């Protein structure tokens, strides 16, 4: 005879509830420990919460863009929703990579984030770059700002793994 306490549905619900509780607890601990709320701000110091980004932060402090742009201005879209989608996606992959130690040294920008950064250059410097926004004769795509200006936001000391060789 089955009782309410031995019902397979109750046992499954308890197991699922326990797993969800563990996941929520670990996620909350990680968010608090990693100062996750700081990533919701526009403060560039948040990008240096992880020691892996110290060189990039130090490069930005010395760059000409420091007076005009924060990390978010160059590394997230200028659309409210997509800005936070990008921050969430990058936050997940960054925390995973830094927790597991599975990332390339020096850090390399992904293709998706390269497109975001390229879009940011064009957003702020649109009038200036409008003349080069068309593909050169015989090319499929327009010129890339960050192909030639790899160290602008982070000084020349840091290029985030972006070189002419891996952009072409």
Secondary structure by P-SEA (a helix, b strand, c coil): cccccccaaaaaaaaaaaaaaaaaaaaaaaaaaaccccccccccccccccccaaaaaaaaaacccccccccccccccccaaaaaaaaaaaaaaaaaaaaaccccccccccaaaaaaaaaaaaaaaccccccccccccccccccccccccccccccccccccccccccc
